[in-house]
Each structure stands twice: as structure tokens, then as C-alpha cells.
């Protein structure tokens, strides 16, 4: 095999396919990048049995063939090569020789025949605006659990119903929900389609495809090998779906309530960051909402204490509650509007704290982003 390729194009392609691979892989073969050279150009792919990434680029192919080379090492080398065309060929001892200007690298080849087949997706598909989808992922994925003890909570639930795609994530202490428009190609389906996608993979999809116009989302497979594919331009990412029953968290969102406060999003976030500096780790921050505004009070070790207040408009009775400051800050960062509405929900159980609902404060259209946060008990 022998080909010539543009340095920047090749470096970007290798970086893309290795991005989803885990830092440490128990099977060395899965650390490789599969490169296929043909008359159509180059195809680069990586797969670890759970997620795959594949892209095609233009190249001058002198001798077609397929090689497998260590992905992260190749990515590091490609990103530091001089500004000149790259030539890659298989040497006499089956080693891989890369030259670029005066730079020359000889890399060990890995056995292509031992590499698993890259997943192909041919199921139902639809289109979603890339920018909206990337924003939605950023607004939701952070609420997924990072604890692998409960795998279903480490994913983001995607649900297609009609011309709408919803994303939901929860770690039991909070729930984030966002809806985006979905174009199913005019084929209406009465049944909804759901897919539980690892939050880490989905986050990389959002970052990679944020400025790609439209993203095609396809569902395929069955049983234990159900997968989802995201395609934009010449790039495709697939992910094995998480098996299990995602908790029915949608029913936790209240229909409507007239007990809420409206506050400047940036002002509240800055105040929370300052006051929380004196808090012990994981300790809640005390909030008091009145007609005069919202005040924050924090006490920590070393007799440190901080208080601050910001303007707010309250509808309903005064409220005092404790909230995890980091969880609140992540919600405020996801609101994406100048003002946020903090709604105080009610429960039939008088002994149970009721969650607060955080949404953008806008007029007219219903909110596509909702965030439900469970308060913490406050020590008297």
C-alpha cells in the first residue's frame, strides 16, 4: 500500500476517529486505526465494540491496501508534522513508513485480520439541525450520572415522536430535558423510537458535529446489539445502546404552577460562585426567596461565612430551601437566556421536599429546556 495525502486533512481525520477511543483499552488491537486506501481515496475508522468513528478523505493512492496502526501515536505524529504532503507506504518488513518533508517515521503494523468489523447502520433515520442538537446535548448530558454502578443513568435517553426529538438525562438528584425539531423524511410513525446513548459518546458527537448543517440519525440492530449512528458530511459515529429501563422521569415535571421567582441568570450565577467558596464540599447553599429578592447564606469550616443577595421577582409565598450550588450553576449555564424562572413545585407528601423547576424566562413559545433539581435538607 502507498498513498499521498494533505497533512492537515489527514491529521484532522485521524484526530476525529481516535477521539472516542478509551485512554486505556484491555485489548491492544482496539487501540488501532484502520486505514483503507482505494481508488476512491482513504477511509479511516476506529472501533472498540461500543463506539465507532469513520471518515473518508481525498488522497492520491498509488497502491491500494489496508493497514492497522496505533491510533493515538499516529494522531500525535500527524499533528506535529511539518507543512508538507504526507506519504505512507508499507515497507519491506511490513512496517509502516510515514514521510513528510524531511521527517520520517517507521511504525509497527497491527494484524488487520484480527480487527472487528466496523458497524453498518441501515435502519430508520431522520435529520436534526446540527447546531440545535449540539446545544441540546450540552444542556442535558451533564445531568447524567458518572457512576457506572447504574449504567442506565450514565446515558442520555433520545426519544423520537413525530417531528420532535427529546433528550433526557438524570442522576437521581436532577433531571434535564430538551426538545429539538426532527425531520423524519415525511414518514410519520405513530410509535415513538427510543435510544439510550452513553453520555460521553453523545457529548463528543455534539462537539464534533456542532457546525455541520444537518445530522442524520439512524437506528439499527436488535437484541443486545442495538446501535445508533450519527452522520454529517464525511463523518459517522456509531454507538452501542445501553440496555435497561430508563426511569420514567418525565412524569416528575409539573404541568403548571403559580409559585415562582424570576432572576437575572448571570447575576445569580456569579453570586452563587462567590458565596459557595466558603462551603464544605457537597454542602447545600441556603436560598431565601422573598419579594425583596433572593438571598444566599453559606457557612463553612474555619468559621467562614458569606452572604449575598440579588434582585428577583417572586410570585407566591416566601421560600427558604437548600440547593447543591454546582448543580444549580450547571442548570443556569444551560438556560441560555438573560432571565431564568425558578418554579417551586408542591407534593402530596408533606414530609418530602419538592423539587424546583428551572427554565428560561421567555414569552410566547413553550419551553424546550427544563431542569428539575431536588433540594437538600438544611440543618437548623
C-alpha positions in Angstrom: 0.0 0.0 0.0 1.1 3.5 -0.8 -0.6 6.9 -0.8 -0.1 10.6 -0.6 -2.4 12.9 1.4 -2.6 16.5 2.6 -1.1 16.9 6.1 -3.9 19.0 7.6 -6.7 16.8 6.2 -5.0 13.6 7.3 -4.3 15.0 10.8 -7.9 16.1 11.3 -9.2 12.8 10.1 -7.0 10.7 12.5 -7.8 13.0 15.4 -11.5 12.5 14.8 -11.5 8.7 14.7 -9.4 8.3 17.8 -11.3 10.8 19.9 -13.9 8.3 21.0 -11.4 5.5 21.9 -10.8 5.0 25.7 -7.4 6.1 27.0 -6.8 2.5 28.2 -8.1 -0.4 26.2 -7.9 -4.0 27.6 -7.5 -5.3 24.0 -4.4 -3.8 22.3 -5.9 -4.4 18.9 -8.7 -2.0 19.6 -6.2 0.9 20.0 -5.6 0.8 16.3 -6.9 2.9 13.4 -7.9 1.0 10.3 -6.8 2.8 7.1 -8.1 1.6 3.8 -6.7 3.1 0.6 -8.6 2.7 -2.7 -9.3 4.5 -5.9 -12.0 6.5 -4.0 -9.5 7.8 -1.5 -8.9 7.0 2.1 -11.2 5.5 4.7 -10.2 5.8 8.4 -12.0 4.0 11.2 -11.7 3.1 14.9 -14.0 0.8 16.9 -13.9 -0.6 20.5 -17.0 -2.7 20.3 -19.1 0.0 21.9 -18.5 3.1 19.8 -17.0 3.6 16.3 -15.9 6.6 14.2 -15.4 6.6 10.5 -14.5 9.2 7.9 -13.4 9.4 4.3 -10.9 11.8 2.8 -9.3 12.5 -0.6 -5.8 11.1 -1.3 -3.6 10.1 -4.2 -3.4 6.3 -4.0 -0.5 4.7 -5.8 -1.1 1.2 -4.4 -4.4 0.3 -2.7 -4.4 -1.7 0.5 -5.4 -1.8 4.2 -3.3 -1.2 7.3 -3.9 -1.0 11.0 -1.7 1.3 13.1 -1.7 2.5 16.7 -4.2 5.4 16.6 -3.1 7.8 19.4 0.5 7.6 18.3 -0.4 8.3 14.7 -2.6 11.2 15.8 0.3 12.7 17.9 2.7 12.3 15.0 0.3 13.7 12.4 -0.4 16.8 14.5 3.3 17.7 14.7 4.4 17.0 11.1 6.0 19.9 9.0 3.8 21.7 6.5 4.3 19.3 3.6 2.4 16.4 1.9 2.4 13.1 3.8 3.4 9.8 2.1 2.5 6.5 3.8 3.6 3.1 2.5 4.2 -0.4 3.7 7.9 -1.2 4.0 9.7 -4.4 3.1 9.4 -5.8 6.6 5.6 -5.0 6.7 6.4 -1.9 8.9 4.6 1.3 8.0 6.8 4.1 6.8 5.5 7.7 7.1 7.4 10.6 5.5 6.6 14.3 5.5 9.3 16.7 4.3 12.5 15.6 6.0 10.6 13.8 8.8 10.5 10.0 8.6 8.7 7.6 11.0 8.6 3.8 10.9 5.6 2.4 12.8 4.7 -1.2 13.6 1.7 -2.6 11.8 -1.1 -4.4 13.7 -2.8 -7.5 12.3 -5.7 -6.3 10.2 -7.4 -9.7 10.2 -7.9 -9.6 14.0 -9.7 -6.2 13.9 -13.5 -6.3 14.4 -15.9 -5.3 11.5 -17.0 -1.7 11.7 -20.8 -1.5 12.3 -23.0 -0.7 9.4 -26.4 1.1 10.0 -29.2 0.7 7.6 -32.3 1.3 9.8 -34.8 4.2 10.0 -33.3 7.6 10.0 -34.1 11.3 10.2 -32.4 14.7 10.2 -31.8 17.2 13.0 -30.2 20.6 12.8 -26.6 20.2 14.0 -26.4 23.4 15.9 -29.6 22.8 17.8 -28.7 19.2 18.5 -25.3 20.2 19.8 -26.8 22.8 22.1 -29.4 20.3 23.3 -26.7 17.8 24.2 -24.7 20.4 26.1 -27.9 21.3 28.0 -28.7 17.8 29.0 -25.7 15.4 29.1 -24.1 17.0 32.2 -27.1 15.7 34.3 -26.3 12.1 33.5 -24.7 10.0 36.3 -20.9 9.4 36.2 -21.3 6.3 38.4 -21.1 3.1 36.4 -22.9 1.1 39.2 -26.2 2.0 37.5 -25.4 2.0 33.8 -28.8 3.2 32.6 -28.3 6.5 34.4 -24.9 7.1 32.6 -26.8 7.6 29.3 -29.0 10.2 27.7 -32.4 8.9 26.6 -33.3 10.0 23.0 -36.9 9.7 22.0 -38.3 10.4 18.6 -42.1 11.1 18.5 -43.4 12.6 15.3 -41.4 15.6 14.3 -39.8 16.1 17.7 -36.7 14.6 19.3 -36.3 14.8 23.1 -33.2 14.3 25.2 -33.4 13.4 28.8 -30.8 12.7 31.5 -30.9 12.1 35.2 -28.6 11.1 38.1 -31.5 10.7 40.6 -30.9 14.2 42.1 -31.8 16.2 39.0 -33.4 15.8 35.6 -32.6 17.7 32.4 -34.9 17.7 29.4 -34.6 19.4 26.0 -36.7 19.1 22.8 -35.5 19.8 19.2 -37.1 19.5 15.8 -36.7 16.2 14.0 -37.3 15.6 10.2 -38.2 12.0 9.6 -38.4 12.5 5.9 -42.2 12.8 5.8 -42.7 9.3 7.1 -44.9 9.7 10.2 -44.8 7.0 12.8 -47.4 6.5 15.5 -44.9 4.7 17.7 -42.1 6.5 19.4 -38.5 5.4 19.0 -36.1 5.5 22.0 -32.4 5.0 22.3 -30.3 5.2 25.5 -26.9 6.6 24.4 -23.8 6.9 26.6 -23.5 10.5 27.7 -19.7 10.5 26.9 -20.2 9.4 23.3 -23.1 11.8 22.8 -21.1 14.7 24.2 -18.3 14.1 21.6 -20.9 13.9 18.9 -22.2 17.3 19.9 -18.7 18.9 19.9 -17.7 17.3 16.6 -20.8 17.9 14.6 -21.9 21.3 16.0 -21.3 23.2 12.8 -22.2 20.5 10.3 -25.5 21.8 8.9 -27.7 18.7 9.5 -27.0 15.5 11.3 -28.6 12.2 10.1 -29.6 10.0 13.0 -30.2 6.3 12.2 -31.4 3.4 14.4 -30.4 -0.2 13.7 -29.8 -3.6 15.1 -31.7 -5.7 17.6 -31.3 -7.5 20.9 -28.0 -6.8 22.6 -26.5 -5.2 19.5 -28.8 -2.2 19.0 -26.9 0.8 17.7 -27.4 4.4 16.8 -25.5 6.3 14.1 -24.8 10.0 13.7 -23.6 11.1 10.3 -22.7 14.6 9.0 -20.7 15.2 5.8 -18.0 12.6 5.5 -18.0 11.6 9.2 -20.0 8.9 11.0 -20.1 7.9 14.7 -22.0 4.9 15.9 -22.7 3.8 19.5 -24.0 0.7 21.1 -27.1 1.5 23.1 -27.2 1.0 26.9 -29.6 -1.8 27.7 -32.1 -1.4 30.6 -35.2 0.6 31.5 -34.6 4.3 31.8 -36.7 5.7 34.8 -39.9 7.4 33.8 -38.7 10.9 34.9 -40.9 12.9 32.5 -43.9 12.5 34.9 -41.9 14.4 37.6 -42.3 17.7 35.7 -45.3 19.7 36.9 -47.9 20.8 34.5 -48.3 24.4 35.8 -47.7 26.3 39.0 -48.1 29.9 40.0 -45.3 29.9 42.6 -42.1 31.0 41.1 -39.3 33.6 41.0 -37.6 35.3 38.0 -34.0 36.3 38.4 -31.2 37.5 36.1 -29.3 34.4 35.1 -25.8 35.8 35.1 -26.2 37.8 38.3 -27.5 34.7 40.2 -24.7 32.5 38.8 -21.9 35.0 39.8 -23.4 35.4 43.3 -23.6 31.6 43.8 -20.0 31.1 42.7 -18.8 33.7 45.3 -20.9 32.6 48.2 -20.2 28.9 47.7 -16.5 29.5 48.1 -16.8 29.1 51.9 -19.0 25.9 51.7 -17.7 22.5 52.6 -17.7 20.1 49.7 -21.2 18.8 48.9 -22.8 21.0 51.5 -26.0 22.8 50.3 -26.3 26.5 49.9 -29.2 28.2 51.7 -31.5 30.3 49.5 -34.3 32.6 50.7 -36.7 34.0 48.1 -38.8 37.0 49.2 -40.5 39.9 47.5 -37.2 41.8 48.0 -35.1 39.3 46.0 -33.2 36.2 46.7 -30.5 36.0 49.4 -27.8 33.3 49.8 -26.2 32.3 53.1 -23.3 29.9 53.4 -21.3 28.7 56.5 -18.1 26.6 56.3 -15.2 25.5 58.3 -12.7 27.9 59.9 -15.7 30.0 60.9 -16.0 31.3 57.3 -19.4 32.7 56.3 -20.7 34.5 53.2 -24.0 36.2 52.3 -25.2 37.9 49.2 -28.5 38.9 47.6 -29.6 39.6 44.1 -32.8 41.1 42.7 -35.7 38.8 41.9 -39.4 38.9 41.3 -41.3 36.5 43.4 -44.9 35.3 42.7 -46.3 33.5 45.7 -45.2 32.9 49.3 -41.6 33.3 50.6 -39.5 30.2 50.3 -36.3 29.0 52.0 -34.5 25.9 50.7 -31.1 24.4 50.2 -29.7 23.6 46.8 -26.4 22.0 45.6 -24.6 25.0 44.2 -22.7 23.1 41.5 -25.9 21.5 40.2 -27.6 24.9 40.2 -24.7 26.6 38.3 -24.8 23.9 35.7 -28.5 24.5 35.2 -28.1 28.2 35.0 -25.4 27.7 32.4 -27.8 25.6 30.3 -30.7 28.0 30.5 -29.3 30.2 27.6 -31.5 33.2 28.3 -31.0 36.5 30.2 -33.5 35.6 32.8 -34.3 32.3 34.5 -37.5 31.2 36.1 -37.2 29.1 39.3 -40.5 27.4 39.9 -41.4 25.9 43.3 -43.4 22.7 42.9 -45.6 21.1 45.5 -46.0 17.5 46.7 -48.8 15.5 48.3 -46.3 14.2 50.8 -45.7 16.8 53.4 -42.6 15.1 54.7 -40.8 15.1 51.3 -39.0 18.1 49.8 -40.4 19.1 46.4 -38.1 19.8 43.5 -37.6 23.2 41.9 -38.0 23.6 38.2 -35.6 25.8 36.3 -36.5 27.1 32.8 -35.6 30.1 30.6 -37.9 33.1 31.2 -39.3 33.7 27.8 -42.7 34.8 26.5 -44.9 33.1 23.9 -43.4 29.7 23.0 -43.4 26.8 25.4 -40.0 26.0 26.9 -37.9 23.4 25.1 -35.4 23.2 28.1 -36.4 22.1 31.6 -34.3 21.2 34.6 -35.6 19.7 37.8 -33.4 19.8 40.9 -34.1 18.1 44.2 -33.4 20.4 47.2 -31.2 19.3 50.1 -32.2 19.2 53.8 -31.0 22.3 55.7 -29.6 22.0 59.2 -31.2 24.4 61.6 
